[in-house]
Amino acid sequence: MRPNLVIIFLNLMLLSGATVLLSACNTTAGAGQDVSAAGHAVTDSAEKVKSGL
């Protein structure tokens, strides 16, 4: 009976790890989009200031 519990526990740990990794991918992609949007905003502001001088 004990070996089955070990296998079940290892499977649960593996699935939990996979879930964390997959959710981290979505978070990283979202963070990249946010940084990109901020970069575009800074570039646009710099262009407005540059053209105003």
PyMOL Python script that loads the backbone (N, CA, C, O; Angstrom):
from pymol import cmd

cmd.read_pdbstr("""\
ATOM      1  N   MET A   1       0.825  -1.201   0.000  1.00  0.00           N
ATOM      2  CA  MET A   1       0.000   0.000   0.000  1.00  0.00           C
ATOM      3  C   MET A   1       0.864   1.256   0.000  1.00  0.00           C
ATOM      4  O   MET A   1       0.507   2.236  -0.653  1.00  0.00           O
ATOM      5  N   ARG A   2       1.966   1.257   0.699  1.00  0.00           N
ATOM      6  CA  ARG A   2       2.830   2.435   0.799  1.00  0.00           C
ATOM      7  C   ARG A   2       3.403   2.883  -0.553  1.00  0.00           C
ATOM      8  O   ARG A   2       3.410   4.080  -0.839  1.00  0.00           O
ATOM      9  N   PRO A   3       3.884   1.952  -1.393  1.00  0.00           N
ATOM     10  CA  PRO A   3       4.432   2.411  -2.676  1.00  0.00           C
ATOM     11  C   PRO A   3       3.409   3.157  -3.523  1.00  0.00           C
ATOM     12  O   PRO A   3       3.766   4.083  -4.252  1.00  0.00           O
ATOM     13  N   ASN A   4       2.152   2.768  -3.436  1.00  0.00           N
ATOM     14  CA  ASN A   4       1.109   3.475  -4.190  1.00  0.00           C
ATOM     15  C   ASN A   4       0.950   4.907  -3.687  1.00  0.00           C
ATOM     16  O   ASN A   4       0.733   5.821  -4.482  1.00  0.00           O
ATOM     17  N   LEU A   5       1.055   5.107  -2.380  1.00  0.00           N
ATOM     18  CA  LEU A   5       0.948   6.455  -1.833  1.00  0.00           C
ATOM     19  C   LEU A   5       2.109   7.332  -2.297  1.00  0.00           C
ATOM     20  O   LEU A   5       1.931   8.519  -2.570  1.00  0.00           O
ATOM     21  N   VAL A   6       3.280   6.746  -2.383  1.00  0.00           N
ATOM     22  CA  VAL A   6       4.447   7.497  -2.851  1.00  0.00           C
ATOM     23  C   VAL A   6       4.256   7.910  -4.303  1.00  0.00           C
ATOM     24  O   VAL A   6       4.552   9.047  -4.669  1.00  0.00           O
ATOM     25  N   ILE A   7       3.770   7.010  -5.119  1.00  0.00           N
ATOM     26  CA  ILE A   7       3.537   7.313  -6.534  1.00  0.00           C
ATOM     27  C   ILE A   7       2.467   8.393  -6.675  1.00  0.00           C
ATOM     28  O   ILE A   7       2.616   9.312  -7.481  1.00  0.00           O
ATOM     29  N   ILE A   8       1.410   8.290  -5.913  1.00  0.00           N
ATOM     30  CA  ILE A   8       0.353   9.307  -5.959  1.00  0.00           C
ATOM     31  C   ILE A   8       0.899  10.658  -5.522  1.00  0.00           C
ATOM     32  O   ILE A   8       0.610  11.677  -6.149  1.00  0.00           O
ATOM     33  N   PHE A   9       1.684  10.674  -4.454  1.00  0.00           N
ATOM     34  CA  PHE A   9       2.268  11.923  -3.972  1.00  0.00           C
ATOM     35  C   PHE A   9       3.196  12.536  -5.019  1.00  0.00           C
ATOM     36  O   PHE A   9       3.142  13.743  -5.256  1.00  0.00           O
ATOM     37  N   LEU A  10       4.040  11.729  -5.645  1.00  0.00           N
ATOM     38  CA  LEU A  10       4.947  12.245  -6.675  1.00  0.00           C
ATOM     39  C   LEU A  10       4.180  12.785  -7.886  1.00  0.00           C
ATOM     40  O   LEU A  10       4.567  13.798  -8.469  1.00  0.00           O
ATOM     41  N   ASN A  11       3.109  12.114  -8.256  1.00  0.00           N
ATOM     42  CA  ASN A  11       2.285  12.599  -9.366  1.00  0.00           C
ATOM     43  C   ASN A  11       1.629  13.937  -9.030  1.00  0.00           C
ATOM     44  O   ASN A  11       1.570  14.835  -9.870  1.00  0.00           O
ATOM     45  N   LEU A  12       1.140  14.063  -7.805  1.00  0.00           N
ATOM     46  CA  LEU A  12       0.536  15.332  -7.393  1.00  0.00           C
ATOM     47  C   LEU A  12       1.565  16.463  -7.401  1.00  0.00           C
ATOM     48  O   LEU A  12       1.266  17.583  -7.815  1.00  0.00           O
ATOM     49  N   MET A  13       2.767  16.162  -6.943  1.00  0.00           N
ATOM     50  CA  MET A  13       3.825  17.176  -6.936  1.00  0.00           C
ATOM     51  C   MET A  13       4.205  17.573  -8.367  1.00  0.00           C
ATOM     52  O   MET A  13       4.434  18.750  -8.646  1.00  0.00           O
ATOM     53  N   LEU A  14       4.270  16.604  -9.257  1.00  0.00           N
ATOM     54  CA  LEU A  14       4.596  16.873 -10.659  1.00  0.00           C
ATOM     55  C   LEU A  14       3.520  17.742 -11.310  1.00  0.00           C
ATOM     56  O   LEU A  14       3.837  18.692 -12.025  1.00  0.00           O
ATOM     57  N   LEU A  15       2.263  17.421 -11.065  1.00  0.00           N
ATOM     58  CA  LEU A  15       1.169  18.216 -11.627  1.00  0.00           C
ATOM     59  C   LEU A  15       1.148  19.632 -11.052  1.00  0.00           C
ATOM     60  O   LEU A  15       0.875  20.597 -11.766  1.00  0.00           O
ATOM     61  N   SER A  16       1.437  19.744  -9.760  1.00  0.00           N
ATOM     62  CA  SER A  16       1.482  21.068  -9.136  1.00  0.00           C
ATOM     63  C   SER A  16       2.596  21.909  -9.741  1.00  0.00           C
ATOM     64  O   SER A  16       2.406  23.093 -10.018  1.00  0.00           O
ATOM     65  N   GLY A  17       3.750  21.300  -9.943  1.00  0.00           N
ATOM     66  CA  GLY A  17       4.868  22.013 -10.557  1.00  0.00           C
ATOM     67  C   GLY A  17       4.560  22.450 -11.977  1.00  0.00           C
ATOM     68  O   GLY A  17       4.901  23.563 -12.377  1.00  0.00           O
ATOM     69  N   ALA A  18       3.915  21.574 -12.741  1.00  0.00           N
ATOM     70  CA  ALA A  18       3.548  21.916 -14.112  1.00  0.00           C
ATOM     71  C   ALA A  18       2.556  23.069 -14.135  1.00  0.00           C
ATOM     72  O   ALA A  18       2.645  23.943 -14.998  1.00  0.00           O
ATOM     73  N   THR A  19       1.624  23.084 -13.211  1.00  0.00           N
ATOM     74  CA  THR A  19       0.639  24.164 -13.131  1.00  0.00           C
ATOM     75  C   THR A  19       1.317  25.499 -12.846  1.00  0.00           C
ATOM     76  O   THR A  19       0.985  26.515 -13.456  1.00  0.00           O
ATOM     77  N   VAL A  20       2.256  25.488 -11.929  1.00  0.00           N
ATOM     78  CA  VAL A  20       2.980  26.722 -11.587  1.00  0.00           C
ATOM     79  C   VAL A  20       3.773  27.219 -12.788  1.00  0.00           C
ATOM     80  O   VAL A  20       3.760  28.413 -13.086  1.00  0.00           O
ATOM     81  N   LEU A  21       4.456  26.323 -13.473  1.00  0.00           N
ATOM     82  CA  LEU A  21       5.254  26.724 -14.636  1.00  0.00           C
ATOM     83  C   LEU A  21       4.383  27.281 -15.757  1.00  0.00           C
ATOM     84  O   LEU A  21       4.744  28.270 -16.394  1.00  0.00           O
ATOM     85  N   LEU A  22       3.243  26.650 -15.995  1.00  0.00           N
ATOM     86  CA  LEU A  22       2.370  27.126 -17.067  1.00  0.00           C
ATOM     87  C   LEU A  22       1.757  28.485 -16.736  1.00  0.00           C
ATOM     88  O   LEU A  22       1.611  29.331 -17.619  1.00  0.00           O
ATOM     89  N   SER A  23       1.405  28.693 -15.495  1.00  0.00           N
ATOM     90  CA  SER A  23       0.844  29.995 -15.128  1.00  0.00           C
ATOM     91  C   SER A  23       1.935  31.062 -15.157  1.00  0.00           C
ATOM     92  O   SER A  23       1.649  32.224 -15.444  1.00  0.00           O
ATOM     93  N   ALA A  24       3.161  30.691 -14.869  1.00  0.00           N
ATOM     94  CA  ALA A  24       4.270  31.652 -14.929  1.00  0.00           C
ATOM     95  C   ALA A  24       4.509  32.109 -16.365  1.00  0.00           C
ATOM     96  O   ALA A  24       4.886  33.259 -16.588  1.00  0.00           O
ATOM     97  N   CYS A  25       4.298  31.237 -17.330  1.00  0.00           N
ATOM     98  CA  CYS A  25       4.476  31.620 -18.732  1.00  0.00           C
ATOM     99  C   CYS A  25       3.497  32.729 -19.110  1.00  0.00           C
ATOM    100  O   CYS A  25       3.875  33.698 -19.769  1.00  0.00           O
ATOM    101  N   ASN A  26       2.256  32.589 -18.697  1.00  0.00           N
ATOM    102  CA  ASN A  26       1.260  33.619 -18.987  1.00  0.00           C
ATOM    103  C   ASN A  26       1.604  34.917 -18.283  1.00  0.00           C
ATOM    104  O   ASN A  26       1.424  35.993 -18.852  1.00  0.00           O
ATOM    105  N   THR A  27       2.090  34.837 -17.071  1.00  0.00           N
ATOM    106  CA  THR A  27       2.454  36.031 -16.323  1.00  0.00           C
ATOM    107  C   THR A  27       3.625  36.738 -16.984  1.00  0.00           C
ATOM    108  O   THR A  27       3.631  37.964 -17.088  1.00  0.00           O
ATOM    109  N   THR A  28       4.611  35.982 -17.430  1.00  0.00           N
ATOM    110  CA  THR A  28       5.783  36.556 -18.083  1.00  0.00           C
ATOM    111  C   THR A  28       5.388  37.224 -19.401  1.00  0.00           C
ATOM    112  O   THR A  28       5.880  38.306 -19.721  1.00  0.00           O
ATOM    113  N   ALA A  29       4.522  36.596 -20.147  1.00  0.00           N
ATOM    114  CA  ALA A  29       4.071  37.182 -21.406  1.00  0.00           C
ATOM    115  C   ALA A  29       3.327  38.491 -21.143  1.00  0.00           C
ATOM    116  O   ALA A  29       3.518  39.471 -21.864  1.00  0.00           O
ATOM    117  N   GLY A  30       2.496  38.507 -20.132  1.00  0.00           N
ATOM    118  CA  GLY A  30       1.759  39.733 -19.786  1.00  0.00           C
ATOM    119  C   GLY A  30       2.692  40.834 -19.327  1.00  0.00           C
ATOM    120  O   GLY A  30       2.498  42.001 -19.669  1.00  0.00           O
ATOM    121  N   ALA A  31       3.708  40.471 -18.550  1.00  0.00           N
ATOM    122  CA  ALA A  31       4.678  41.465 -18.092  1.00  0.00           C
ATOM    123  C   ALA A  31       5.453  42.028 -19.280  1.00  0.00           C
ATOM    124  O   ALA A  31       5.732  43.226 -19.327  1.00  0.00           O
ATOM    125  N   GLY A  32       5.796  41.181 -20.228  1.00  0.00           N
ATOM    126  CA  GLY A  32       6.496  41.650 -21.424  1.00  0.00           C
ATOM    127  C   GLY A  32       5.651  42.631 -22.223  1.00  0.00           C
ATOM    128  O   GLY A  32       6.173  43.616 -22.746  1.00  0.00           O
ATOM    129  N   GLN A  33       4.378  42.377 -22.320  1.00  0.00           N
ATOM    130  CA  GLN A  33       3.487  43.287 -23.031  1.00  0.00           C
ATOM    131  C   GLN A  33       3.381  44.618 -22.294  1.00  0.00           C
ATOM    132  O   GLN A  33       3.337  45.673 -22.927  1.00  0.00           O
ATOM    133  N   ASP A  34       3.339  44.580 -20.962  1.00  0.00           N
ATOM    134  CA  ASP A  34       3.261  45.812 -20.179  1.00  0.00           C
ATOM    135  C   ASP A  34       4.524  46.648 -20.354  1.00  0.00           C
ATOM    136  O   ASP A  34       4.447  47.866 -20.514  1.00  0.00           O
ATOM    137  N   VAL A  35       5.679  46.000 -20.324  1.00  0.00           N
ATOM    138  CA  VAL A  35       6.941  46.721 -20.502  1.00  0.00           C
ATOM    139  C   VAL A  35       7.020  47.307 -21.906  1.00  0.00           C
ATOM    140  O   VAL A  35       7.494  48.427 -22.095  1.00  0.00           O
ATOM    141  N   SER A  36       6.558  46.551 -22.876  1.00  0.00           N
ATOM    142  CA  SER A  36       6.557  47.043 -24.254  1.00  0.00           C
ATOM    143  C   SER A  36       5.651  48.269 -24.393  1.00  0.00           C
ATOM    144  O   SER A  36       6.025  49.245 -25.043  1.00  0.00           O
ATOM    145  N   ALA A  37       4.474  48.222 -23.791  1.00  0.00           N
ATOM    146  CA  ALA A  37       3.553  49.361 -23.845  1.00  0.00           C
ATOM    147  C   ALA A  37       4.164  50.581 -23.170  1.00  0.00           C
ATOM    148  O   ALA A  37       4.017  51.702 -23.659  1.00  0.00           O
ATOM    149  N   ALA A  38       4.849  50.369 -22.048  1.00  0.00           N
ATOM    150  CA  ALA A  38       5.504  51.487 -21.362  1.00  0.00           C
ATOM    151  C   ALA A  38       6.603  52.075 -22.238  1.00  0.00           C
ATOM    152  O   ALA A  38       6.768  53.294 -22.289  1.00  0.00           O
ATOM    153  N   GLY A  39       7.349  51.227 -22.922  1.00  0.00           N
ATOM    154  CA  GLY A  39       8.399  51.700 -23.827  1.00  0.00           C
ATOM    155  C   GLY A  39       7.833  52.536 -24.966  1.00  0.00           C
ATOM    156  O   GLY A  39       8.406  53.561 -25.337  1.00  0.00           O
ATOM    157  N   HIS A  40       6.717  52.101 -25.514  1.00  0.00           N
ATOM    158  CA  HIS A  40       6.073  52.868 -26.587  1.00  0.00           C
ATOM    159  C   HIS A  40       5.596  54.221 -26.062  1.00  0.00           C
ATOM    160  O   HIS A  40       5.712  55.226 -26.762  1.00  0.00           O
ATOM    161  N   ALA A  41       5.068  54.260 -24.856  1.00  0.00           N
ATOM    162  CA  ALA A  41       4.595  55.513 -24.277  1.00  0.00           C
ATOM    163  C   ALA A  41       5.761  56.482 -24.074  1.00  0.00           C
ATOM    164  O   ALA A  41       5.631  57.675 -24.346  1.00  0.00           O
ATOM    165  N   VAL A  42       6.890  55.974 -23.600  1.00  0.00           N
ATOM    166  CA  VAL A  42       8.065  56.828 -23.406  1.00  0.00           C
ATOM    167  C   VAL A  42       8.564  57.339 -24.750  1.00  0.00           C
ATOM    168  O   VAL A  42       8.913  58.513 -24.874  1.00  0.00           O
ATOM    169  N   THR A  43       8.600  56.486 -25.741  1.00  0.00           N
ATOM    170  CA  THR A  43       9.049  56.897 -27.079  1.00  0.00           C
ATOM    171  C   THR A  43       8.126  57.964 -27.651  1.00  0.00           C
ATOM    172  O   THR A  43       8.602  58.954 -28.208  1.00  0.00           O
ATOM    173  N   ASP A  44       6.829  57.783 -27.525  1.00  0.00           N
ATOM    174  CA  ASP A  44       5.873  58.759 -28.032  1.00  0.00           C
ATOM    175  C   ASP A  44       6.035  60.097 -27.318  1.00  0.00           C
ATOM    176  O   ASP A  44       5.996  61.149 -27.955  1.00  0.00           O
ATOM    177  N   SER A  45       6.217  60.062 -26.001  1.00  0.00           N
ATOM    178  CA  SER A  45       6.414  61.301 -25.241  1.00  0.00           C
ATOM    179  C   SER A  45       7.695  62.000 -25.659  1.00  0.00           C
ATOM    180  O   SER A  45       7.729  63.225 -25.785  1.00  0.00           O
ATOM    181  N   ALA A  46       8.737  61.234 -25.873  1.00  0.00           N
ATOM    182  CA  ALA A  46      10.013  61.820 -26.296  1.00  0.00           C
ATOM    183  C   ALA A  46       9.890  62.458 -27.669  1.00  0.00           C
ATOM    184  O   ALA A  46      10.455  63.524 -27.914  1.00  0.00           O
ATOM    185  N   GLU A  47       9.160  61.819 -28.558  1.00  0.00           N
ATOM    186  CA  GLU A  47       8.955  62.384 -29.904  1.00  0.00           C
ATOM    187  C   GLU A  47       8.157  63.687 -29.840  1.00  0.00           C
ATOM    188  O   GLU A  47       8.441  64.626 -30.583  1.00  0.00           O
ATOM    189  N   LYS A  48       7.163  63.746 -28.957  1.00  0.00           N
ATOM    190  CA  LYS A  48       6.365  64.975 -28.812  1.00  0.00           C
ATOM    191  C   LYS A  48       7.229  66.114 -28.270  1.00  0.00           C
ATOM    192  O   LYS A  48       7.139  67.246 -28.746  1.00  0.00           O
ATOM    193  N   VAL A  49       8.044  65.820 -27.299  1.00  0.00           N
ATOM    194  CA  VAL A  49       8.914  66.851 -26.713  1.00  0.00           C
ATOM    195  C   VAL A  49       9.940  67.298 -27.760  1.00  0.00           C
ATOM    196  O   VAL A  49      10.215  68.489 -27.900  1.00  0.00           O
ATOM    197  N   LYS A  50      10.491  66.347 -28.480  1.00  0.00           N
ATOM    198  CA  LYS A  50      11.512  66.639 -29.498  1.00  0.00           C
ATOM    199  C   LYS A  50      10.937  67.518 -30.609  1.00  0.00           C
ATOM    200  O   LYS A  50      11.601  68.450 -31.063  1.00  0.00           O
ATOM    201  N   SER A  51       9.721  67.233 -31.045  1.00  0.00           N
ATOM    202  CA  SER A  51       9.123  68.002 -32.122  1.00  0.00           C
ATOM    203  C   SER A  51       8.657  69.380 -31.631  1.00  0.00           C
ATOM    204  O   SER A  51       8.519  70.307 -32.429  1.00  0.00           O
ATOM    205  N   GLY A  52       8.418  69.514 -30.342  1.00  0.00           N
ATOM    206  CA  GLY A  52       7.971  70.781 -29.778  1.00  0.00           C
ATOM    207  C   GLY A  52       9.118  71.778 -29.581  1.00  0.00           C
ATOM    208  O   GLY A  52       8.882  72.980 -29.457  1.00  0.00           O
ATOM    209  N   LEU A  53      10.346  71.287 -29.551  1.00  0.00           N
ATOM    210  CA  LEU A  53      11.502  72.172 -29.352  1.00  0.00           C
ATOM    211  C   LEU A  53      11.950  72.692 -30.649  1.00  0.00           C
ATOM    212  O   LEU A  53      12.912  73.458 -30.708  1.00  0.00           O
TER     213      LEU A  53
END
""", "prot")
cmd.dss("prot")
cmd.show_as("cartoon", "prot")
cmd.util.cbc("prot")
cmd.orient("prot")
